[in-house]
Amino acid sequence: MLAGLCGVLATVGLTAISDRQSEIDAGRKVYAARKCATCHMVDRQGNIRYPLDGVASRLPAEDLRRWLTDTAEMEGALPKQPAVRMSEWMKTNRRIPDRDLDLLVAYLASLK
């Protein structure tokens, strides 16, 4: 019986990992569709000026989300203002739909 329970728990764990990977993959597609690489770089792809490699090691998921929803506030907290302001870009590009936002945060949170 214990072996059966361990098998079920392992299957549930693998499903959760698979679901998480699917979210990350979908978030990567949102990143590409929203042309984030125009200003940011991940894994040597995109603009070298604002790399996102390792961003999840520096910021918790809630702050990653705030960069996408409260961009001007997050910029205001920086010790030095960036030459190119993400908040200006966000004003001219429609709000990110909630599902896409969740997926994009999942992707960014995977960049450790």
RAGI-V61043 format. One record per residue. N is the residue number from 0. RES is the residue in one small letter. PSI is psi in degrees with one decimal (999 if undefined). Layout:
n=N res=RES psi=PSI
n=N res=RES psi=PSI
//
This chain:
n=0 res=m psi=-41.6
n=1 res=l psi=-40.7
n=2 res=a psi=-39.4
n=3 res=g psi=-42.3
n=4 res=l psi=-41.8
n=5 res=c psi=-39.4
n=6 res=g psi=-42.5
n=7 res=v psi=-45.6
n=8 res=l psi=-39.1
n=9 res=a psi=-40.9
n=10 res=t psi=-43.2
n=11 res=v psi=-42.4
n=12 res=g psi=-43.2
n=13 res=l psi=-37.0
n=14 res=t psi=-43.5
n=15 res=a psi=-41.0
n=16 res=i psi=-42.9
n=17 res=s psi=-42.9
n=18 res=d psi=-42.6
n=19 res=r psi=-43.1
n=20 res=q psi=-37.1
n=21 res=s psi=-40.8
n=22 res=e psi=-43.2
n=23 res=i psi=-45.3
n=24 res=d psi=-41.9
n=25 res=a psi=-37.7
n=26 res=g psi=-36.0
n=27 res=r psi=-37.6
n=28 res=k psi=-38.1
n=29 res=v psi=-44.6
n=30 res=y psi=-45.5
n=31 res=a psi=-45.0
n=32 res=a psi=-34.4
n=33 res=r psi=3.7
n=34 res=k psi=39.9
n=35 res=c psi=-27.9
n=36 res=a psi=-9.3
n=37 res=t psi=-36.4
n=38 res=c psi=-23.5
n=39 res=h psi=157.8
n=40 res=m psi=138.2
n=41 res=v psi=129.5
n=42 res=d psi=47.9
n=43 res=r psi=18.5
n=44 res=q psi=124.5
n=45 res=g psi=-158.9
n=46 res=n psi=119.8
n=47 res=i psi=-18.3
n=48 res=r psi=-38.7
n=49 res=y psi=75.5
n=50 res=p psi=144.6
n=51 res=l psi=-2.0
n=52 res=d psi=129.6
n=53 res=g psi=5.1
n=54 res=v psi=-32.9
n=55 res=a psi=-17.6
n=56 res=s psi=-19.9
n=57 res=r psi=-28.8
n=58 res=l psi=137.5
n=59 res=p psi=162.3
n=60 res=a psi=-36.2
n=61 res=e psi=-35.6
n=62 res=d psi=-35.5
n=63 res=l psi=-43.7
n=64 res=r psi=-43.3
n=65 res=r psi=-31.7
n=66 res=w psi=-27.4
n=67 res=l psi=-16.9
n=68 res=t psi=-32.1
n=69 res=d psi=53.5
n=70 res=t psi=-46.7
n=71 res=a psi=-39.3
n=72 res=e psi=-43.4
n=73 res=m psi=-40.0
n=74 res=e psi=-40.2
n=75 res=g psi=-25.3
n=76 res=a psi=-8.1
n=77 res=l psi=145.6
n=78 res=p psi=-29.2
n=79 res=k psi=132.1
n=80 res=q psi=137.2
n=81 res=p psi=153.0
n=82 res=a psi=-37.0
n=83 res=v psi=121.5
n=84 res=r psi=122.4
n=85 res=m psi=-32.2
n=86 res=s psi=-35.6
n=87 res=e psi=-41.7
n=88 res=w psi=-41.6
n=89 res=m psi=-32.6
n=90 res=k psi=-37.0
n=91 res=t psi=-7.1
n=92 res=n psi=125.3
n=93 res=r psi=156.8
n=94 res=r psi=143.9
n=95 res=i psi=125.4
n=96 res=p psi=147.8
n=97 res=d psi=-46.2
n=98 res=r psi=-43.4
n=99 res=d psi=-38.3
n=100 res=l psi=-46.5
n=101 res=d psi=-44.1
n=102 res=l psi=-41.5
n=103 res=l psi=-41.1
n=104 res=v psi=-40.9
n=105 res=a psi=-42.7
n=106 res=y psi=-49.7
n=107 res=l psi=-36.9
n=108 res=a psi=-14.7
n=109 res=s psi=-9.2
n=110 res=l psi=81.2
n=111 res=k psi=999
//
